[in-house]
Amino acid sequence: MLAGLSAGPAVAAPSGYDYAFAAGARAVDGASDTADAPLLAPGGTYRDALPRGAELYYRLDLDASSNAYVSVTAVPPADSALTVSEGIRVSVQSADGHSCSFENAAFGAAHSPHPVTAWGARTVTPVNRACEGAGAYYVVVERVGTADASRGDWQLELTSATEPALKAAGATKAPDVWDSATPAPAVGEPRRRAGGAGFERATPIGAGVWRTDIAPGQTLYYRVPVGWGQQPHASVELGSSGTDSGYTLAALELGLYNPVRADVQKVSAGYAGSQRNLALAAVAPVDYANRFAGSEQVNGMRFAGGYYLVVHLAARVADEFGAGPYGLTLHVSVEGAERDGPGYAGQSVPRDLFQVTADQRRGAAEGTAAPDDTVMRVLAVGGIGGGTAVLVVLGAWTAVGRRRSAGAV
């Protein structure tokens, strides 16, 4: 049974708006206050629902030395009428109510319903003494936007991860100099590789030119192995529609996310029916000390591992230029020689999150995920037994299909 659930060759994502939640994600009910906040265990993936006007609390039980990261992907209904400022906010707070981090993620000018992801962290640094020490920390997830915010619950996918301390103290300042010139796009004959429909089902790819199709409203996920000392870069080309009458604002979006799903960079461009190119700016080479920088293009490049490229085509493109699908070409390069990591004192949770394994490199070449990337990682958290595992994968989510009465309109 489990063999049939393991990650296999990438398949074409369905057209239109769809998100593939992680298989085996545990159903959880975020609380309205810290007293009843459910635990997000390191390495776990969870599902919940976020009503309009709600503020949900979750708990992290942390030691004094590990850095902890959480990500929250919000998936609104396909028929949501979204405002430009609407989105989610994720914050991490200490037991004393001090802020450790916060971030917003908005749907943007295209008003297109699609998954958006925000992250939070408790990092052990001299900068924020209020978030030191072992004990309970709280993740707060809420919807942000105007009074005209869309109705209906948004489905959530939450992840939690920890990064161990270093064996020896390292640099406490980000590198001052790095090559910030935008690399030339990768060239060559495009190879067809369909994108995945979610982070857990992201299609592995490496450097090269990749070809697929994308429909209005669709979001595609790819994962690229990036080692210590390396710089990823990507650009996308959207094919022409056959007509140049019309215009869609912020129609094409390309984002880069690091291994804990923290956004490093996001760019967007309008579409007028003719071919459109969109490229990421240069990001810093992966370095542990990048975390001490203020810029996301440096700060987010703090560890090695699987980096995500996320491409979205706005739903409104269909109104102007037709339902498609449209040809999409992705140019990916990974610059620089890989070097040794900083020397961790222990293992990350999930294991090997901050390094590139031989299985991951092979998967990038072949288009298949490593065997433990999806189901096995979920099953490893909390020691789920075989019989229980089948129940989790096949039916645990049914409990989260409920509508919350509090805050729902």
N, C-alpha and C positions, 0 to 999 in steps of 0.2 A: 504493500500500500504506500509506504513512504517512498519507495523507488519511483513510483509514478508521480510523486509530488515534488521531487527534487528539480532544481533548475536545469533546464535543457536548452536546446537551440532557440534563439530568438524567433518569435513569430510576428507577423504583421499586427500592429495594434489596430483595433477597430476604428473606423472612421468616425469623425465627429467627437463630441465631448465624452471622455471616459477616463477613469483613473483606476489603476490596478492596485488595490490595497494589498499589503503584505499578507501572504498566506499564513495562517496561524496567529495573526495578531490577536492579542487578548482584549476582550471587551472590558472597559473600565468606566466608572462613573465619576467624573470630576465633581468635587464638592463645592458648595457655595462659601465655605470658609476653611481655614487651615485645620481646624480641629478634626474634621472628617476627611481630610485630603488622602486619597489612595496613593500607595507607593508606586513609583516608576522605578523598577529594578534596573541596574546597569545591564545593557545588552538587550533589553526588552523592546518589543514593538507593540503598540497599543492602539485601540480604536475607541472613539467616543463621538459625541455629537454636541455641537455648540449652538445653542439657541440665540436668537436676537436679544441683545440686552443682558446676556449672562456674563458672569465672571467665574471661571472654573479654576479650582485649586488642586494641585497634585504635589506629592511629597518625594523628596530625594533624601535618602539616608547616606551621608557621606563621611569618609574618614578625613583626617587632617591634612593629608598630603596629595591626594589625587585631584586632578582637574575633572570636572563633570560638565557634560554637554547634553542639551536636549534640543530636539527639533520638533516642530509642529507644522504639519501640512493640512491646510484647510481646503475642503472641496465643497463649494456651494452647488445648489441644484442648477441644472443646465438652463432653466428658464429664469434665473435670477436677473432682476433689473438692478445692476450694480452702479453705484456712484463712483466718481473718479478717486475719491479719498477712502473708499471702503476697503477694509482688510482686517488683519488680525494683529494683535500685539502679544508678544511672549516676554515675560519677565521672570527673573529668578530673584528670590528674596531670602534673607537669613531669618532665623527664628525670632530675631529682634526687630524684624521689619525693615532692615536695611536693604537697599537695592544692590544686587550683584551685577545685573545686566538687564537690558531690555532692548527689544527690536520690534519694529513694525514691518509688515509686508502688505502692500496694497495691490489692487487689481489693475490700476492704471487707467490711462486715457482711453483705451479701446473699449472699456466697460465690458470686457469679454469674460464670461464665467470660465474659470480654469483653476487648477490647484495653485495655491500660493504657499510659500514656506517661510517661516521665521524661526529663529533659534535663540537659545539662552545658554548661559554658562556660569558656573562657579569656578573661578580660576584662583589658584593659590599664588598670589603675587604680593610684593610689598606695597603695591599701589592701593589695594582695597583691604585694609585690615579688618573691616567690619564683616567680611565674608571669609574669614579664616576659621579654622577649627572644625572638629568633627561634630556631627549632629544632624538635625533635620533642617533642610532647606525646602523652599516652596516654589513651584512653578505656577505662574498665573497666566491663563489664556483668556483673552477677551476679544470681542469684535470692536473695531473702531470705524469711524466714518461719520456721516451726517445724520440728521434726524430722519432723512428719507432712506435710511438703510433698508436693504432688501429683507423680505420676510423669509421664513422657513429656516430650518436647522442646517448648519454646515457640518458635514462629516469631517472628522479629524483622524489623522494618523500621527502618533507620537512615538518618538524614539529617545532612548537614553543611553549614554556611553560614558566611560571613564578613561582617563589618560593617566598613567602612573607618573610618579616623580622621577627625576633623573638620578642616576647613581652619583654624579658629581655636579656641583653648581656650574652653570654655563653662563653665557652672555646675558645681560639684562637690558640690552639695547639692540634694536633692529639694525641690520646692516645698512650703512649709509649709502653705499654705491651698488647698483645692479643695473643690468642692461634693460633699459625701459623702452628701447626701440621695438616697434611692432614687427614681429617676424613676418617674412613673406609667406603667403598662404601655401599650404601643401599642394603639390601638383601631381598629376598622374591620372591614369585611367580610373574612373570611379568604380568602386565595388558596392554592390547593393547590400544594404544592411538595414532592415526595418528597425525603427526605434521602439523601445519599451513604453508601456503606459503608466509607469510609476517608478519611484526610486528603487524599490525592491526588485522590479523587473527591468531595470535599466539594461540596455543592450551593451555588452562589452565591445569596445573598439580601441584601436591604437592609432598611431600616426598614419595619415593617409587621407584619401578622398573617398567619401562614402555617399551613396545615393539612396534616396527613399522617396516616398510620397507622403504628403500631409494634407489633411482636410481642414477646412475652417472650423475652429473650436477645438482642434486637437492639440495635445501636448505630448511631445516625444522626449524620452529619457535615454541618454547614453552614459556609459561609465568608462573613463580613461585611466589606466594605471600611471601614476606620476610618482617618481622616486625622490628621495632627498636630493636637493640640489638642482632639480629639474623645473622647467617652466612650461606649462601647457599653454597652447593658444588655439583658438578656433574661430572660424567664420562660416557663415551660411549664405547660400544663394537660393532665393526663391524664384522659380521659373515664371515666365509670363503667362497671362491668363487668356490671351487671344484678343483682348480688347483693352484699350487704354482710356476708356471713358469712366471716370469715377475716382474716388480716393478714400482709403480707410486709414484713419489715424492710428499710429502705434500698432500696426497690423502684425508685424513680425517681431518676436521677442526671443533673445538668446541669453541664457543665464549660465554662470559657472558656480558650482557649489562644491565645497570641500568634503572630505570623508564623513564628517558629522552633519552634513546637509546645511552647513552655514553658507550663506551666499557670499561669494567673493566679488562678483561683478554681474551686472545685468544691463543689457542695452536693447533698444527697440528702434523700429523705423516704420514709417508709413509705407503704403503700397498703392500704386496707381495703375496696376495692371501689367506693366512691363517688368522685366526681370529686376530683382532687388538684391543687393549684397549687404550683409551686416557682419561686422567683425568686433570681437572683444579687443579692448586695449591690452597692452602688455601687463602681465602680473609678475610679481617677484618670484625668484627661484625658491623652492620649498626650503625653509629654514626654521628651526625651532624658535629662534630669537625674533622672527617676524611678528610674533604675538605682542611685542612691545611697541609696535607701530600704530599710528592713528588711522592710516588709510586702510580701507577694506581690501584693496588690491594687494596690500602687503600683509596686513594682519591676518587675513583669512588663509594665507599660504603658510600655515604654521606646522603642518605635518604632511608626511607622505601618505599614499594610499590611493583609493579609488575616487577620482574627482568626477563630478556629474556635469554633463552638458544637457541643458533643458531648452527645448525649442517649442514655442507656442505660436500658432497662427490664429488670429482673432476671428471669432464667429462672424463678425460683421463683414468679413471679406466675401462671404457667400451672398450677402445682400447686393453687393456692388458688382461682383465678378463671377458669381456662380459657385456651385457646391464643390467643384473640383473633383478629385484631389489634384494638388499642385506638386510639381516636381521640386524636390529639395536636395541640395548638394551641400555636404558638410566637409569642410577642410580642417583637418586636425594635425597639429604638430606638437612634439614634446622636445624642447631644446635642452641641451646641457648634459653633462656626464653624471650618472647617478653616483652618489657617495654614501658613506656610512651614516646611519642615524645618530642621534645625540647620546644614546646610551641610557635607555630606560632602566629603572630599578625593578620593574615588574612587567606584567602583561596588561595590555589594554583589555577592556570589556566592551564589545565583543573582541575576541582574540584576533591579533594580527590586523587590527583596524588601521594602524598607522604605519604600515609597510606594504610593499608590493611583493606578493608571493609568485612563485613559478606558475601556480594554477591560474592566477589572475592574468599573467602575461600570455599564457597559452589561450585563455578564454578570449582575450582581446584580439588575438590573431584568428581564432576560429569562430568567434561570435557566440560563444557559450559561456555561461556563468560558472564560476568555481562551484564544486559540489556542496560546499557548506555556506554558500552566500545567502540562501533564502530560508528554506524550511529548517535545515539543520541548525542554523544559528538561533532560530526561534525556539526550537526544541531544547537546545542546550541551556537556555536561561531557566533557572529554577528547577532543573532536573526532571522535566516532564517525562513520564513513562510512556512506553509504546502505545498502550491502549488509549491513554488519555490524549496522547498526541493526535491520534486520528480524529478524536472528538473535537479537539481544538481546531484543527485545520478545516474540518467539514462543517462545524456548527457553532463555534463559540461566538461568532458575530451576531447571532440572532438576537441576543440580549440587548444589543445596542441599536436595534432597529426601531426602538421606541421613540416617541416624541416626548420631550420634556414639557411639563406643564409650566414650570417656573420660567418666565421670561419669553415664552413662545407667544407669537402674535399671529 
